[in-house]
Amino acid sequence: MIEPDIRFTLANERTFLAWVRTAIGLIGAGVAVFHLLDQSAATTILSVVLLASGALTGLVGFVHFRAADLAIRAGERLPTNHVVFVLLTAAILLAAAAGAATMLV
């Protein structure tokens, strides 16, 4: 392995930290939904989905960070990842579900 330009390594790290920040936000939202909204099946499901999405986001962020780091150090092309589109779709659906849940309360 070669030592890459530090700018690429730091950019990859910033991207990973953005994934972690998003994961923390999703987990915080899941905890908030569970504790602040009335206990019903819909809010419990929403909070579990938010918590699971946060955990998945953190895991995907680490896997993406590691794959990009290995590619940078090997001088290869950066890997593409379709999970971003899946997570974006999930985030949109979660926002719609959260809006619907708060309207019902």
MOPAC internal coordinates of N, CA, C and O (Angstrom, degrees):
PM7 1SCF
backbone

  N    0.0000 0     0.00 0     0.00 0    0    0    0
  C    1.4514 1     0.00 0     0.00 0    1    0    0
  C    1.5206 1   109.60 1     0.00 0    2    1    0
  O    1.2310 1   121.42 1   -35.94 1    3    2    1
  N    1.3082 1   114.89 1   144.06 1    3    2    1
  C    1.4575 1   120.58 1   177.28 1    5    3    2
  C    1.5244 1   108.71 1  -102.11 1    6    5    3
  O    1.2310 1   121.27 1   -25.56 1    7    6    5
  N    1.3022 1   115.18 1   154.44 1    7    6    5
  C    1.4627 1   119.02 1   174.69 1    9    7    6
  C    1.5255 1   107.43 1   -83.55 1   10    9    7
  O    1.2310 1   120.16 1   -63.00 1   11   10    9
  N    1.3146 1   117.30 1   117.00 1   11   10    9
  C    1.4658 1   120.21 1  -177.91 1   13   11   10
  C    1.5259 1   111.34 1   -78.36 1   14   13   11
  O    1.2310 1   121.94 1    -8.20 1   15   14   13
  N    1.3102 1   113.88 1   171.80 1   15   14   13
  C    1.4563 1   120.63 1   173.78 1   17   15   14
  C    1.5314 1   107.49 1   -59.36 1   18   17   15
  O    1.2310 1   120.45 1   -47.68 1   19   18   17
  N    1.3057 1   116.75 1   132.32 1   19   18   17
  C    1.4581 1   121.54 1  -174.59 1   21   19   18
  C    1.5294 1   112.09 1   -60.72 1   22   21   19
  O    1.2310 1   120.16 1   153.64 1   23   22   21
  N    1.3265 1   117.31 1   -26.36 1   23   22   21
  C    1.4661 1   119.97 1   179.61 1   25   23   22
  C    1.5195 1   111.46 1   -62.42 1   26   25   23
  O    1.2310 1   120.29 1   141.57 1   27   26   25
  N    1.3335 1   117.04 1   -38.43 1   27   26   25
  C    1.4614 1   120.14 1   179.42 1   29   27   26
  C    1.5203 1   111.02 1   -69.27 1   30   29   27
  O    1.2310 1   120.65 1   139.95 1   31   30   29
  N    1.3103 1   116.37 1   -40.05 1   31   30   29
  C    1.4623 1   120.52 1   178.35 1   33   31   30
  C    1.5196 1   110.81 1   -64.27 1   34   33   31
  O    1.2310 1   120.36 1   136.35 1   35   34   33
  N    1.3257 1   116.92 1   -43.65 1   35   34   33
  C    1.4585 1   120.09 1   179.51 1   37   35   34
  C    1.5211 1   112.10 1   -68.47 1   38   37   35
  O    1.2310 1   119.81 1   144.01 1   39   38   37
  N    1.3230 1   117.97 1   -35.99 1   39   38   37
  C    1.4652 1   120.73 1   176.25 1   41   39   38
  C    1.5200 1   110.80 1   -64.23 1   42   41   39
  O    1.2310 1   120.72 1   139.62 1   43   42   41
  N    1.3154 1   116.24 1   -40.38 1   43   42   41
  C    1.4634 1   120.63 1   177.42 1   45   43   42
  C    1.5315 1   110.15 1   -64.39 1   46   45   43
  O    1.2310 1   120.75 1   139.86 1   47   46   45
  N    1.3191 1   116.18 1   -40.14 1   47   46   45
  C    1.4646 1   120.01 1   178.95 1   49   47   46
  C    1.5271 1   111.29 1   -65.98 1   50   49   47
  O    1.2310 1   120.23 1   139.61 1   51   50   49
  N    1.3341 1   117.17 1   -40.39 1   51   50   49
  C    1.4716 1   120.06 1   177.24 1   53   51   50
  C    1.5217 1   111.01 1   -61.94 1   54   53   51
  O    1.2310 1   120.56 1   141.63 1   55   54   53
  N    1.3274 1   116.54 1   -38.37 1   55   54   53
  C    1.4593 1   120.05 1   177.54 1   57   55   54
  C    1.5179 1   110.39 1   -64.54 1   58   57   55
  O    1.2310 1   120.16 1   137.86 1   59   58   57
  N    1.3210 1   117.30 1   -42.14 1   59   58   57
  C    1.4647 1   120.74 1   177.33 1   61   59   58
  C    1.5242 1   110.52 1   -61.78 1   62   61   59
  O    1.2310 1   120.19 1   137.62 1   63   62   61
  N    1.3247 1   117.24 1   -42.38 1   63   62   61
  C    1.4566 1   119.92 1   178.84 1   65   63   62
  C    1.5249 1   111.70 1   -64.14 1   66   65   63
  O    1.2310 1   119.94 1   148.19 1   67   66   65
  N    1.3220 1   117.71 1   -31.81 1   67   66   65
  C    1.4637 1   120.28 1   174.77 1   69   67   66
  C    1.5306 1   110.52 1   -65.96 1   70   69   67
  O    1.2310 1   120.42 1   140.16 1   71   70   69
  N    1.3268 1   116.80 1   -39.84 1   71   70   69
  C    1.4685 1   120.39 1   175.57 1   73   71   70
  C    1.5289 1   109.98 1   -61.39 1   74   73   71
  O    1.2310 1   120.45 1   135.71 1   75   74   73
  N    1.3225 1   116.75 1   -44.29 1   75   74   73
  C    1.4679 1   121.06 1  -179.30 1   77   75   74
  C    1.5316 1   110.02 1   -64.30 1   78   77   75
  O    1.2310 1   120.35 1   137.21 1   79   78   77
  N    1.3218 1   116.94 1   -42.79 1   79   78   77
  C    1.4648 1   120.92 1   178.33 1   81   79   78
  C    1.5180 1   111.03 1   -60.71 1   82   81   79
  O    1.2310 1   120.23 1   139.20 1   83   82   81
  N    1.3187 1   117.17 1   -40.80 1   83   82   81
  C    1.4593 1   120.84 1   177.35 1   85   83   82
  C    1.5192 1   110.93 1   -65.75 1   86   85   83
  O    1.2310 1   120.38 1   138.56 1   87   86   85
  N    1.3249 1   116.87 1   -41.44 1   87   86   85
  C    1.4647 1   120.84 1   178.65 1   89   87   86
  C    1.5229 1   110.74 1   -62.03 1   90   89   87
  O    1.2310 1   120.18 1   136.47 1   91   90   89
  N    1.3221 1   117.26 1   -43.53 1   91   90   89
  C    1.4590 1   120.68 1   178.66 1   93   91   90
  C    1.5301 1   110.91 1   -63.09 1   94   93   91
  O    1.2310 1   120.33 1   140.52 1   95   94   93
  N    1.3262 1   116.97 1   -39.48 1   95   94   93
  C    1.4603 1   120.87 1   177.36 1   97   95   94
  C    1.5194 1   112.10 1   -62.56 1   98   97   95
  O    1.2310 1   120.59 1   136.53 1   99   98   97
  N    1.3302 1   116.48 1   -43.47 1   99   98   97
  C    1.4659 1   119.85 1   178.89 1  101   99   98
  C    1.5268 1   111.14 1   -65.34 1  102  101   99
  O    1.2310 1   120.37 1   138.32 1  103  102  101
  N    1.3133 1   116.90 1   -41.68 1  103  102  101
  C    1.4584 1   120.21 1   179.01 1  105  103  102
  C    1.5310 1   110.22 1   -66.02 1  106  105  103
  O    1.2310 1   120.34 1   138.16 1  107  106  105
  N    1.3167 1   116.96 1   -41.84 1  107  106  105
  C    1.4705 1   120.25 1   176.51 1  109  107  106
  C    1.5189 1   111.91 1   -61.92 1  110  109  107
  O    1.2310 1   120.49 1   140.76 1  111  110  109
  N    1.3268 1   116.66 1   -39.24 1  111  110  109
  C    1.4623 1   120.14 1   177.43 1  113  111  110
  C    1.5223 1   110.58 1   -65.51 1  114  113  111
  O    1.2310 1   120.07 1   140.47 1  115  114  113
  N    1.3145 1   117.47 1   -39.53 1  115  114  113
  C    1.4620 1   120.75 1   177.97 1  117  115  114
  C    1.5147 1   112.10 1   -62.92 1  118  117  115
  O    1.2310 1   120.45 1   137.72 1  119  118  117
  N    1.3221 1   116.75 1   -42.28 1  119  118  117
  C    1.4641 1   120.87 1   178.11 1  121  119  118
  C    1.5298 1   110.11 1   -66.39 1  122  121  119
  O    1.2310 1   120.43 1   138.38 1  123  122  121
  N    1.3385 1   116.78 1   -41.62 1  123  122  121
  C    1.4585 1   120.63 1  -179.77 1  125  123  122
  C    1.5294 1   111.08 1   -63.80 1  126  125  123
  O    1.2310 1   120.26 1   135.83 1  127  126  125
  N    1.3155 1   117.12 1   -44.17 1  127  126  125
  C    1.4678 1   120.44 1   178.93 1  129  127  126
  C    1.5228 1   109.85 1   -60.98 1  130  129  127
  O    1.2310 1   120.51 1   137.80 1  131  130  129
  N    1.3150 1   116.62 1   -42.20 1  131  130  129
  C    1.4668 1   120.31 1  -177.64 1  133  131  130
  C    1.5316 1   111.77 1   -65.81 1  134  133  131
  O    1.2310 1   120.50 1   140.33 1  135  134  133
  N    1.3355 1   116.65 1   -39.67 1  135  134  133
  C    1.4554 1   119.68 1  -174.06 1  137  135  134
  C    1.5262 1   114.36 1   -92.47 1  138  137  135
  O    1.2310 1   119.59 1   152.27 1  139  138  137
  N    1.3145 1   118.39 1   -27.73 1  139  138  137
  C    1.4577 1   119.88 1  -172.55 1  141  139  138
  C    1.5257 1   114.60 1   -98.62 1  142  141  139
  O    1.2310 1   119.93 1   154.60 1  143  142  141
  N    1.3164 1   117.73 1   -25.40 1  143  142  141
  C    1.4542 1   119.34 1   179.98 1  145  143  142
  C    1.5193 1   109.98 1   -94.41 1  146  145  143
  O    1.2310 1   121.13 1   -21.60 1  147  146  145
  N    1.3172 1   115.43 1   158.40 1  147  146  145
  C    1.4626 1   119.68 1   177.51 1  149  147  146
  C    1.5170 1   110.04 1   -59.20 1  150  149  147
  O    1.2310 1   121.34 1   -38.54 1  151  150  149
  N    1.3246 1   115.05 1   141.46 1  151  150  149
  C    1.4625 1   119.72 1  -178.85 1  153  151  150
  C    1.5273 1   109.80 1   -73.37 1  154  153  151
  O    1.2310 1   121.55 1   -66.19 1  155  154  153
  N    1.3111 1   114.65 1   113.81 1  155  154  153
  C    1.4644 1   121.87 1   174.42 1  157  155  154
  C    1.5196 1   107.03 1  -143.94 1  158  157  155
  O    1.2310 1   121.29 1    -8.52 1  159  158  157
  N    1.3004 1   115.14 1   171.48 1  159  158  157
  C    1.4699 1   118.91 1   179.74 1  161  159  158
  C    1.5221 1   110.67 1   -62.67 1  162  161  159
  O    1.2310 1   120.53 1   140.58 1  163  162  161
  N    1.3293 1   116.59 1   -39.42 1  163  162  161
  C    1.4673 1   120.41 1  -177.43 1  165  163  162
  C    1.5314 1   111.32 1   -65.42 1  166  165  163
  O    1.2310 1   120.10 1   135.76 1  167  166  165
  N    1.3351 1   117.42 1   -44.24 1  167  166  165
  C    1.4669 1   118.89 1  -178.91 1  169  167  166
  C    1.5240 1   111.53 1   -71.86 1  170  169  167
  O    1.2310 1   120.41 1   146.94 1  171  170  169
  N    1.3307 1   116.82 1   -33.06 1  171  170  169
  C    1.4660 1   118.95 1   176.40 1  173  171  170
  C    1.5227 1   110.53 1   -65.84 1  174  173  171
  O    1.2310 1   120.46 1   135.64 1  175  174  173
  N    1.3176 1   116.72 1   -44.36 1  175  174  173
  C    1.4649 1   120.80 1   178.16 1  177  175  174
  C    1.5251 1   109.99 1   -62.62 1  178  177  175
  O    1.2310 1   120.68 1   136.10 1  179  178  177
  N    1.3328 1   116.30 1   -43.90 1  179  178  177
  C    1.4643 1   120.18 1   179.79 1  181  179  178
  C    1.5270 1   110.97 1   -61.44 1  182  181  179
  O    1.2310 1   120.28 1   136.87 1  183  182  181
  N    1.3222 1   117.06 1   -43.13 1  183  182  181
  C    1.4621 1   118.78 1  -179.62 1  185  183  182
  C    1.5272 1   111.70 1   -66.91 1  186  185  183
  O    1.2310 1   120.16 1   141.09 1  187  186  185
  N    1.3174 1   117.31 1   -38.91 1  187  186  185
  C    1.4691 1   120.11 1   177.64 1  189  187  186
  C    1.5298 1   110.71 1   -65.04 1  190  189  187
  O    1.2310 1   120.69 1   139.18 1  191  190  189
  N    1.3215 1   116.29 1   -40.82 1  191  190  189
  C    1.4723 1   120.00 1   178.90 1  193  191  190
  C    1.5321 1   110.15 1   -65.18 1  194  193  191
  O    1.2310 1   120.28 1   139.35 1  195  194  193
  N    1.3233 1   117.07 1   -40.65 1  195  194  193
  C    1.4605 1   119.95 1   177.66 1  197  195  194
  C    1.5288 1   111.67 1   -64.13 1  198  197  195
  O    1.2310 1   120.74 1   136.45 1  199  198  197
  N    1.3277 1   116.18 1   -43.55 1  199  198  197
  C    1.4604 1   119.67 1   178.62 1  201  199  198
  C    1.5283 1   111.41 1   -64.12 1  202  201  199
  O    1.2310 1   120.37 1   137.63 1  203  202  201
  N    1.3184 1   116.90 1   -42.37 1  203  202  201
  C    1.4643 1   120.33 1   178.57 1  205  203  202
  C    1.5278 1   110.84 1   -65.85 1  206  205  203
  O    1.2310 1   120.62 1   140.79 1  207  206  205
  N    1.3245 1   116.42 1   -39.21 1  207  206  205
  C    1.4684 1   119.93 1   178.34 1  209  207  206
  C    1.5232 1   110.91 1   -64.32 1  210  209  207
  O    1.2310 1   120.46 1   141.83 1  211  210  209
  N    1.3249 1   116.72 1   -38.17 1  211  210  209
  C    1.4587 1   120.34 1   176.83 1  213  211  210
  C    1.5150 1   112.08 1   -63.83 1  214  213  211
  O    1.2310 1   120.88 1   136.40 1  215  214  213
  N    1.3216 1   115.93 1   -43.60 1  215  214  213
  C    1.4678 1   119.73 1   178.53 1  217  215  214
  C    1.5299 1   110.62 1   -64.65 1  218  217  215
  O    1.2310 1   120.76 1   136.98 1  219  218  217
  N    1.3268 1   116.16 1   -43.02 1  219  218  217
  C    1.4673 1   120.35 1   179.38 1  221  219  218
  C    1.5259 1   110.87 1   -64.55 1  222  221  219
  O    1.2310 1   120.31 1   139.46 1  223  222  221
  N    1.3153 1   117.02 1   -40.54 1  223  222  221
  C    1.4615 1   120.93 1   179.25 1  225  223  222
  C    1.5249 1   111.24 1   -62.03 1  226  225  223
  O    1.2310 1   120.32 1   136.29 1  227  226  225
  N    1.3208 1   117.00 1   -43.71 1  227  226  225
  C    1.4636 1   119.99 1   177.44 1  229  227  226
  C    1.5145 1   112.14 1   -62.36 1  230  229  227
  O    1.2310 1   120.60 1   137.91 1  231  230  229
  N    1.3229 1   116.45 1   -42.09 1  231  230  229
  C    1.4630 1   120.85 1   179.45 1  233  231  230
  C    1.5266 1   111.34 1   -65.74 1  234  233  231
  O    1.2310 1   120.56 1   133.87 1  235  234  233
  N    1.3224 1   116.54 1   -46.13 1  235  234  233
  C    1.4681 1   120.76 1   179.71 1  237  235  234
  C    1.5309 1   110.37 1   -63.58 1  238  237  235
  O    1.2310 1   120.55 1   141.21 1  239  238  237
  N    1.3326 1   116.55 1   -38.79 1  239  238  237
  C    1.4604 1   120.25 1   178.03 1  241  239  238
  C    1.5176 1   111.98 1   -61.04 1  242  241  239
  O    1.2310 1   120.63 1   137.69 1  243  242  241
  N    1.3345 1   116.39 1   -42.31 1  243  242  241
  C    1.4593 1   119.32 1   178.94 1  245  243  242
  C    1.5240 1   111.53 1   -67.16 1  246  245  243
  O    1.2310 1   120.25 1   136.68 1  247  246  245
  N    1.3325 1   117.13 1   -43.32 1  247  246  245
  C    1.4727 1   120.71 1   179.75 1  249  247  246
  C    1.5265 1   109.90 1   -61.91 1  250  249  247
  O    1.2310 1   120.47 1   137.05 1  251  250  249
  N    1.3336 1   116.71 1   -42.95 1  251  250  249
  C    1.4665 1   120.53 1   179.12 1  253  251  250
  C    1.5337 1   110.28 1   -64.93 1  254  253  251
  O    1.2310 1   120.41 1   136.67 1  255  254  253
  N    1.3335 1   116.82 1   -43.33 1  255  254  253
  C    1.4632 1   120.98 1   178.46 1  257  255  254
  C    1.5246 1   110.83 1   -58.71 1  258  257  255
  O    1.2310 1   120.78 1   133.14 1  259  258  257
  N    1.3221 1   116.11 1   -46.86 1  259  258  257
  C    1.4709 1   120.26 1  -177.52 1  261  259  258
  C    1.5276 1   111.68 1   -65.29 1  262  261  259
  O    1.2310 1   120.66 1   137.04 1  263  262  261
  N    1.3456 1   116.34 1   -42.96 1  263  262  261
  C    1.4732 1   119.69 1   179.45 1  265  263  262
  C    1.5261 1   110.77 1   -64.69 1  266  265  263
  O    1.2310 1   120.31 1   138.48 1  267  266  265
  N    1.3330 1   117.02 1   -41.52 1  267  266  265
  C    1.4668 1   119.90 1   179.10 1  269  267  266
  C    1.5275 1   110.99 1   -67.22 1  270  269  267
  O    1.2310 1   120.50 1   140.86 1  271  270  269
  N    1.3250 1   116.65 1   -39.14 1  271  270  269
  C    1.4693 1   120.08 1   178.90 1  273  271  270
  C    1.5253 1   111.14 1   -62.49 1  274  273  271
  O    1.2310 1   120.76 1   135.67 1  275  274  273
  N    1.3246 1   116.15 1   -44.33 1  275  274  273
  C    1.4676 1   119.25 1   178.52 1  277  275  274
  C    1.5228 1   111.41 1   -63.88 1  278  277  275
  O    1.2310 1   120.32 1   139.94 1  279  278  277
  N    1.3430 1   117.00 1   -40.06 1  279  278  277
  C    1.4628 1   120.55 1   179.33 1  281  279  278
  C    1.5328 1   110.98 1   -66.62 1  282  281  279
  O    1.2310 1   120.27 1   139.08 1  283  282  281
  N    1.3232 1   117.09 1   -40.92 1  283  282  281
  C    1.4640 1   120.60 1   179.13 1  285  283  282
  C    1.5234 1   109.79 1   -62.49 1  286  285  283
  O    1.2310 1   120.58 1   134.69 1  287  286  285
  N    1.3163 1   116.50 1   -45.31 1  287  286  285
  C    1.4678 1   120.34 1  -177.74 1  289  287  286
  C    1.5296 1   112.57 1   -69.60 1  290  289  287
  O    1.2310 1   120.28 1   152.45 1  291  290  289
  N    1.3332 1   117.07 1   -27.55 1  291  290  289
  C    1.4624 1   120.43 1   178.85 1  293  291  290
  C    1.5292 1   112.03 1   -88.39 1  294  293  291
  O    1.2310 1   120.44 1   174.90 1  295  294  293
  N    1.3334 1   116.77 1    -5.10 1  295  294  293
  C    1.4612 1   120.22 1  -179.40 1  297  295  294
  C    1.5176 1   113.16 1    73.43 1  298  297  295
  O    1.2310 1   120.26 1  -154.31 1  299  298  297
  N    1.3353 1   117.11 1    25.69 1  299  298  297
  C    1.4565 1   122.07 1  -179.18 1  301  299  298
  C    1.5245 1   110.39 1  -101.02 1  302  301  299
  O    1.2310 1   121.93 1    -6.06 1  303  302  301
  N    1.3203 1   113.91 1   173.94 1  303  302  301
  C    1.4645 1   119.69 1   176.33 1  305  303  302
  C    1.5226 1   109.06 1   -69.03 1  306  305  303
  O    1.2310 1   121.12 1   -31.15 1  307  306  305
  N    1.3254 1   115.46 1   148.85 1  307  306  305
  C    1.4615 1   119.36 1   178.22 1  309  307  306
  C    1.5204 1   110.04 1   -71.23 1  310  309  307
  O    1.2310 1   120.19 1   -38.80 1  311  310  309
  N    1.3319 1   117.24 1   141.20 1  311  310  309
  C    1.4633 1   119.82 1  -178.70 1  313  311  310
  C    1.5221 1   110.77 1   -72.35 1  314  313  311
  O    1.2310 1   121.17 1   -33.68 1  315  314  313
  N    1.3156 1   115.38 1   146.32 1  315  314  313
  C    1.4624 1   120.47 1   174.88 1  317  315  314
  C    1.5126 1   108.20 1   -93.90 1  318  317  315
  O    1.2310 1   121.36 1   -25.27 1  319  318  317
  N    1.3230 1   115.00 1   154.73 1  319  318  317
  C    1.4443 1   119.86 1  -174.21 1  321  319  318
  C    1.5284 1   108.77 1  -143.12 1  322  321  319
  O    1.2310 1   120.53 1   -57.08 1  323  322  321
  N    1.3201 1   116.59 1   122.92 1  323  322  321
  C    1.4651 1   120.88 1   179.93 1  325  323  322
  C    1.5228 1   112.07 1   -89.45 1  326  325  323
  O    1.2310 1   120.11 1   177.93 1  327  326  325
  N    1.3107 1   117.40 1    -2.07 1  327  326  325
  C    1.4579 1   120.85 1  -179.68 1  329  327  326
  C    1.5256 1   110.42 1   -65.66 1  330  329  327
  O    1.2310 1   120.12 1   151.75 1  331  330  329
  N    1.3188 1   117.39 1   -28.25 1  331  330  329
  C    1.4631 1   121.05 1   179.50 1  333  331  330
  C    1.5241 1   110.18 1   -58.76 1  334  333  331
  O    1.2310 1   120.01 1   137.18 1  335  334  333
  N    1.3157 1   117.59 1   -42.82 1  335  334  333
  C    1.4574 1   120.86 1   179.67 1  337  335  334
  C    1.5193 1   111.72 1   -68.37 1  338  337  335
  O    1.2310 1   120.28 1   144.22 1  339  338  337
  N    1.3089 1   117.07 1   -35.78 1  339  338  337
  C    1.4647 1   120.86 1   177.09 1  341  339  338
  C    1.5291 1   109.74 1   -65.92 1  342  341  339
  O    1.2310 1   120.34 1   134.86 1  343  342  341
  N    1.3278 1   116.95 1   -45.14 1  343  342  341
  C    1.4601 1   120.40 1   179.38 1  345  343  342
  C    1.5225 1   111.72 1   -66.18 1  346  345  343
  O    1.2310 1   120.10 1   143.89 1  347  346  345
  N    1.3244 1   117.41 1   -36.11 1  347  346  345
  C    1.4586 1   120.32 1   177.23 1  349  347  346
  C    1.5233 1   110.47 1   -63.92 1  350  349  347
  O    1.2310 1   120.46 1   136.08 1  351  350  349
  N    1.3157 1   116.73 1   -43.92 1  351  350  349
  C    1.4616 1   120.88 1   177.50 1  353  351  350
  C    1.5262 1   110.38 1   -62.53 1  354  353  351
  O    1.2310 1   120.53 1   137.14 1  355  354  353
  N    1.3206 1   116.60 1   -42.86 1  355  354  353
  C    1.4687 1   120.43 1   178.10 1  357  355  354
  C    1.5201 1   110.96 1   -62.66 1  358  357  355
  O    1.2310 1   120.02 1   139.64 1  359  358  357
  N    1.3284 1   117.56 1   -40.36 1  359  358  357
  C    1.4652 1   120.76 1   179.59 1  361  359  358
  C    1.5212 1   111.27 1   -63.82 1  362  361  359
  O    1.2310 1   120.48 1   140.07 1  363  362  361
  N    1.3178 1   116.70 1   -39.93 1  363  362  361
  C    1.4705 1   120.39 1   178.29 1  365  363  362
  C    1.5209 1   110.14 1   -65.20 1  366  365  363
  O    1.2310 1   120.30 1   136.16 1  367  366  365
  N    1.3292 1   117.03 1   -43.84 1  367  366  365
  C    1.4632 1   120.56 1   178.60 1  369  367  366
  C    1.5260 1   111.43 1   -65.31 1  370  369  367
  O    1.2310 1   120.42 1   141.27 1  371  370  369
  N    1.3315 1   116.80 1   -38.73 1  371  370  369
  C    1.4644 1   120.18 1   177.31 1  373  371  370
  C    1.5238 1   111.60 1   -64.75 1  374  373  371
  O    1.2310 1   120.20 1   140.45 1  375  374  373
  N    1.3121 1   117.22 1   -39.55 1  375  374  373
  C    1.4598 1   120.66 1   178.23 1  377  375  374
  C    1.5256 1   109.97 1   -63.96 1  378  377  375
  O    1.2310 1   120.36 1   139.12 1  379  378  377
  N    1.3094 1   116.91 1   -40.88 1  379  378  377
  C    1.4674 1   119.84 1   177.85 1  381  379  378
  C    1.5231 1   111.12 1   -66.05 1  382  381  379
  O    1.2310 1   120.25 1   138.97 1  383  382  381
  N    1.3368 1   117.13 1   -41.03 1  383  382  381
  C    1.4650 1   120.62 1   178.47 1  385  383  382
  C    1.5271 1   111.00 1   -66.38 1  386  385  383
  O    1.2310 1   120.37 1   140.51 1  387  386  385
  N    1.3180 1   116.90 1   -39.49 1  387  386  385
  C    1.4669 1   119.96 1   178.71 1  389  387  386
  C    1.5261 1   110.54 1   -65.18 1  390  389  387
  O    1.2310 1   120.65 1   138.92 1  391  390  389
  N    1.3136 1   116.37 1   -41.08 1  391  390  389
  C    1.4692 1   119.91 1   177.39 1  393  391  390
  C    1.5227 1   111.02 1   -63.16 1  394  393  391
  O    1.2310 1   120.63 1   138.20 1  395  394  393
  N    1.3213 1   116.40 1   -41.80 1  395  394  393
  C    1.4679 1   119.53 1   178.76 1  397  395  394
  C    1.5252 1   110.83 1   -67.09 1  398  397  395
  O    1.2310 1   120.03 1   141.54 1  399  398  397
  N    1.3291 1   117.54 1   -38.46 1  399  398  397
  C    1.4668 1   121.07 1  -179.56 1  401  399  398
  C    1.5244 1   111.00 1   -65.89 1  402  401  399
  O    1.2310 1   120.03 1   141.10 1  403  402  401
  N    1.3276 1   117.54 1   -38.90 1  403  402  401
  C    1.4509 1   119.36 1  -179.66 1  405  403  402
  C    1.5186 1   111.63 1   -73.96 1  406  405  403
  O    1.2310 1   119.85 1   152.88 1  407  406  405
  N    1.3128 1   117.90 1   -27.12 1  407  406  405
  C    1.4681 1   120.89 1   176.43 1  409  407  406
  C    1.5272 1   111.38 1   -70.22 1  410  409  407
  O    1.2310 1   120.95 1   149.39 1  411  410  409
  N    1.3452 1   115.79 1   -30.61 1  411  410  409
  C    1.4624 1   120.00 1  -179.13 1  413  411  410
  C    1.5089 1   112.27 1   -77.51 1  414  413  411
  O    1.2310 1   120.64 1   159.43 1  415  414  413
  N    1.3415 1   116.39 1   -20.57 1  415  414  413
  C    1.4750 1   119.65 1  -176.59 1  417  415  414
  C    1.4964 1   111.15 1   -81.02 1  418  417  415
  O    1.2310 1   120.10 1   180.00 1  419  418  417

